Amino acid sequence: MQMKTISGPVKFWLVLMAVLFLLTAATSGWAAGSAPDFTLKAVQDGKEYSLSRFKGKVVLINFFTFTCGPCREEMPHLSQMYQELKGQGLQTLGIGLSSTPEQLKQLATLLGLAYPVLEGNDGVSKAYGGVELVPLTFIIDKQGHIVHKVLGARSKEEFEKMIKPLL
């Protein structure tokens, strides 16, 4: 059996496409279209949390600031929903931006939040599209893909309609 050799231009394009594919796969988190991974410290206990740790669960990520009124109204509902659905595979993570760790810890205590509140930074904000307005919530499916991006406060019932079908 005689094998054909690949000509120069065709070989060039095949190699270029392979390199682009590998670069895309290497820089995209868990897989193509996935939520960006991060590792941040929780203000309640000082433990580090990585998003990749929760693959196989539905994850709700809520970006907020200490001074955001709508965020403060929404967060107790997120905490209640987390407590009700964590046994079914929900993980909630709050990420505080433009706030000191002391402010975040105070807010978590004041509101009695049952989920980890993490110290956010510019890197995680940029990874999620440059968070400029809060509250901003991302709902990530069990495979690590962002399925909902929610700008502004929502009721517990609205979040449940988005989350329950994913559990």
C-alpha positions in Angstrom: 0.0 0.0 0.0 1.4 3.4 -1.0 0.9 6.3 1.4 0.5 9.8 0.1 2.6 12.6 1.6 0.9 15.9 2.6 2.0 18.9 0.6 3.7 21.9 2.2 0.7 24.3 2.3 -1.8 21.7 3.5 0.7 20.5 6.2 1.1 24.1 7.4 -2.6 24.6 7.8 -3.1 21.3 9.6 -0.3 22.1 12.0 -1.6 25.6 12.6 -5.1 24.3 13.3 -3.8 21.7 15.7 -1.8 24.4 17.6 -4.8 26.7 17.8 -7.0 23.9 19.1 -4.4 23.0 21.8 -4.0 26.6 22.9 -7.8 27.0 23.1 -8.2 23.9 25.2 -5.3 24.7 27.5 -6.6 28.2 28.3 -10.3 27.6 28.6 -10.6 26.1 32.1 -12.2 22.7 32.4 -13.2 22.5 28.7 -14.3 24.7 25.9 -17.2 27.0 27.0 -16.5 26.4 30.7 -16.7 28.8 33.6 -13.2 30.2 34.5 -11.6 28.4 37.4 -10.4 30.4 40.4 -9.0 29.9 43.9 -10.1 32.4 46.6 -10.0 32.6 50.4 -13.2 32.4 52.4 -13.6 35.2 55.0 -15.5 33.0 57.5 -12.8 30.3 58.0 -9.8 31.3 55.9 -10.1 28.1 53.7 -9.3 28.3 50.0 -12.0 27.4 47.5 -11.5 26.6 43.9 -14.4 26.4 41.4 -13.0 23.2 39.9 -13.5 21.5 43.3 -17.3 21.6 42.7 -17.4 20.0 39.3 -20.3 17.6 39.3 -22.4 20.1 41.3 -24.6 23.0 40.2 -22.7 26.1 41.3 -24.3 29.6 41.9 -21.6 32.3 42.0 -22.9 35.7 43.3 -20.7 38.7 42.9 -21.5 41.6 45.3 -20.0 44.5 47.2 -20.3 45.5 50.9 -22.2 48.7 50.0 -24.7 47.2 47.6 -28.3 47.4 49.0 -29.9 45.0 46.5 -27.1 42.5 47.2 -27.9 42.6 50.9 -31.5 42.0 50.2 -30.8 39.1 47.9 -28.2 37.3 49.9 -30.3 35.9 52.7 -32.6 34.3 50.1 -29.5 32.8 48.4 -28.4 31.4 51.7 -31.9 29.9 52.4 -32.0 28.3 48.9 -28.5 26.9 49.4 -29.5 25.3 52.7 -32.6 23.7 51.1 -30.9 22.5 47.9 -27.3 21.6 48.9 -28.3 18.0 49.6 -29.4 17.8 46.0 -26.1 19.1 44.6 -26.2 22.9 44.8 -23.1 24.9 45.9 -23.4 28.6 46.4 -20.3 30.9 46.5 -20.4 34.6 47.3 -17.5 36.7 45.8 -17.1 40.1 47.4 -15.5 42.8 45.3 -14.3 46.3 46.3 -14.6 45.4 49.9 -12.1 44.6 52.7 -12.0 41.1 54.2 -13.3 42.6 57.5 -16.3 44.1 55.7 -17.1 40.8 54.0 -16.8 38.8 57.2 -19.1 41.4 59.0 -21.7 41.1 56.2 -21.6 37.3 56.2 -22.1 37.3 60.0 -24.8 40.0 60.0 -26.8 38.2 57.3 -26.1 34.7 58.7 -24.9 33.4 55.4 -24.5 29.6 55.3 -22.4 29.5 52.1 -18.7 30.6 51.7 -18.1 34.3 51.1 -14.8 34.7 49.2 -12.4 37.6 48.9 -12.7 38.6 45.3 -10.0 40.3 43.2 -9.4 41.9 39.8 -8.4 38.6 38.3 -11.6 36.8 39.0 -13.6 39.9 38.0 -11.8 40.0 34.7 -12.2 36.3 34.1 -16.0 36.7 34.4 -16.1 39.5 31.9 -15.1 42.5 34.0 -17.8 42.7 36.8 -18.8 46.3 36.9 -22.4 46.1 38.2 -23.6 44.0 41.1 -25.3 41.8 42.1 -24.1 39.7 39.2 -24.9 36.0 39.4 -23.6 33.0 37.3 -25.2 29.6 37.4 -22.9 26.8 36.3 -24.1 23.3 35.4 -22.6 20.0 36.6 -20.2 20.0 33.7 -18.8 23.4 34.6 -20.6 25.5 31.8 -22.2 28.8 32.5 -25.9 28.4 31.7 -27.3 31.6 33.2 -25.8 35.1 33.8 -28.1 37.2 35.9 -27.6 40.9 36.4 -29.5 42.5 39.2 -31.3 41.1 42.2 -33.8 38.2 41.8 -36.2 36.5 44.1 -35.5 33.0 45.6 -38.3 31.6 43.4 -36.7 33.1 40.2 -33.4 31.5 41.0 -35.1 28.1 41.9 -36.7 28.1 38.4 -33.2 28.3 36.9 -31.4 25.9 39.3 -33.8 23.1 40.0 -33.9 21.7 36.4 -30.0 21.5 36.5 -29.9 19.4 39.7 
